[in-house]
Every structure is written in structure tokens, then in C-alpha cells.
């Protein structure tokens, strides 16, 4: 009960400081929160040791392939999701207006790794596109008006 009362007082004091517009003073965490964090760390260590003991038991009796295969599959899945997430976040830009490229210039982005060239038609952002895991190089050529 004491911990909940401390948390309520801390919340009320923080809200009062924000309402007045004053500087928020650093407030130490209540003791119950610190004990809760220590318990959480201890629980994680216990769970990790039980999982390792279980893995050693399976590996020594049945075979280590049944231990390493799920770990490898999990690592590959995390890597694939991270790769796809990078592709998704790289395509988003700050919103602004898309600008058409002027007709008397030709802008081409090219990749050093594989030689792929992409011609710019509408500029959505100032950032160069990514290809082969790195930013492409920009080359702008001025065309003759004749």
C-alpha cells in the first residue's frame, strides 16, 4: 500500500509542476519500483538458467541439432524481418510536395555495386534511393536546348 501511495504522490507532484509551467525537478524512484526491477532481473536469470538446463538436457539425450535448429531459425527470422523493415522505413519520406524534374536536365542515380541506373522523373525527397544496401550516387546532366 505504501508504494501505491508514493506513486500517487509522485504523479500528483509531477502534474502540478507541469500545470504551473515550472521546471520539473528530478525525483528519485520510489523504493517499491527499485525492488520490482530487481525482482524482474532475478526472474529473467531464473528463466534463462532453466531454458539453458532444458536445452542441455535435450542436446545431450536427443541430439544437438534439436537445440541449434530452432535457435538458427529464430536468428534467420529476426534478420529477415529487420531487412524488410529497413526497406519499408527507407521508402517513407517527410511528406512535402513532389517536384517534377525540369525538362532541360537529366538526373540519374547509379549503384556502384551492380551498375544499375535509375532515371529520376519526380523528386519526392532530397535523399538518394538505396540499392545493394547502400545509397546510390547522383549524376545530373544538363541537356542542350537546341
C-alpha positions in Angstrom: 0.0 0.0 0.0 2.8 2.4 0.8 4.2 2.0 -2.8 0.9 2.9 -4.4 0.6 6.0 -2.2 4.1 7.0 -3.1 3.4 6.6 -6.8 0.2 8.7 -6.5 2.0 11.5 -4.7 4.8 11.4 -7.3 2.3 11.6 -10.1 0.4 14.5 -8.5 3.6 16.4 -7.8 4.7 16.0 -11.5 1.3 17.1 -12.9 1.2 20.1 -10.6 4.7 21.1 -11.8 3.7 20.8 -15.4 0.4 22.8 -14.9 2.3 25.7 -13.3 4.9 25.6 -16.1 7.8 25.4 -13.8 10.9 23.3 -14.2 10.4 19.6 -13.4 12.8 18.6 -10.6 14.4 15.1 -10.8 12.5 12.9 -8.4 14.1 9.6 -7.2 12.2 6.5 -7.9 10.2 5.1 -5.0 11.8 2.1 -3.3 9.0 -0.3 -4.4 9.9 0.4 -8.1 13.6 -0.5 -7.4 12.6 -3.7 -5.7 10.3 -4.6 -8.6 13.1 -4.1 -11.1 15.4 -6.3 -9.0 12.8 -9.0 -8.9 12.3 -8.7 -12.7 16.1 -9.2 -13.3 16.1 -12.2 -10.9 13.1 -13.8 -12.6 14.8 -13.3 -16.0 18.0 -15.0 -14.7 16.0 -17.9 -13.4 14.1 -18.4 -16.6 17.3 -18.2 -18.7 19.0 -20.8 -16.5 16.0 -23.2 -16.7 15.9 -22.8 -20.5 19.7 -23.5 -20.8 19.4 -26.5 -18.5 16.5 -27.8 -20.6 18.5 -27.2 -23.8 21.5 -29.1 -22.4 19.2 -31.9 -21.4 17.7 -32.2 -24.9 21.1 -31.7 -26.6 22.8 -34.5 -24.6 20.0 -37.0 -24.8 18.3 -36.5 -28.2 20.8 -34.5 -30.2 22.2 -31.0 -30.5 20.5 -30.4 -33.8 17.2 -30.1 -32.0 18.7 -27.3 -29.9 20.6 -25.4 -32.6 18.0 -25.6 -35.4 15.3 -23.5 -33.6 17.9 -21.0 -32.5 19.2 -20.7 -36.1 15.7 -20.4 -37.4 14.9 -17.7 -34.9 18.1 -15.7 -35.8 17.2 -16.0 -39.6 13.7 -14.9 -39.0 14.9 -11.8 -37.0 17.4 -11.0 -39.7 14.7 -11.3 -42.5 12.2 -9.1 -40.6 14.9 -6.5 -39.9 15.9 -6.4 -43.6 12.3 -5.9 -44.7 11.7 -3.3 -42.0 14.7 -1.3 -43.4 13.2 -1.4 -46.9 9.9 -0.2 -45.6 11.3 2.7 -43.5 13.6 3.8 -46.3 10.7 4.4 -48.6 8.9 6.8 -46.3 9.8 10.5 -46.6 8.8 13.7 -44.9 5.6 14.2 -46.8 6.3 17.5 -48.7 5.3 18.3 -52.2 6.7 16.2 -55.0 8.6 18.3 -57.5 8.9 17.4 -61.2 12.4 17.5 -62.7 12.9 20.3 -65.2 12.9 19.1 -68.9 16.4 20.6 -69.6 18.2 18.4 -67.1 18.5 14.6 -66.7 19.2 13.2 -63.2 20.4 9.6 -63.0 21.1 7.6 -59.8 23.6 4.7 -60.2 24.7 1.9 -58.0 28.5 1.2 -57.6 28.0 -2.4 -56.7 26.0 -3.7 -59.6 25.8 -0.8 -62.1 22.1 -0.3 -62.0 20.9 3.1 -63.2 17.6 4.8 -62.4 16.4 8.0 -64.1 14.7 10.5 -61.8 11.3 11.7 -63.1 9.7 13.2 -60.0 11.7 14.1 -56.9 9.9 13.2 -53.7 12.8 13.8 -51.4 16.4 15.0 -51.4 17.7 11.6 -50.3 19.2 9.3 -52.9 17.5 5.8 -53.2 19.1 2.7 -51.7 20.3 -0.2 -53.8 22.5 -3.2 -52.8 22.5 -2.0 -49.2 23.9 1.5 -49.8 22.9 4.9 -51.2 23.1 5.3 -54.9 25.3 8.1 -56.5 23.5 11.0 -58.2 24.6 12.3 -61.6 22.8 15.4 -63.1 23.4 16.3 -66.8 22.3 19.5 -68.5 20.7 18.8 -71.9 21.1 21.0 -74.9 18.1 23.2 -75.7 18.6 23.1 -79.4 
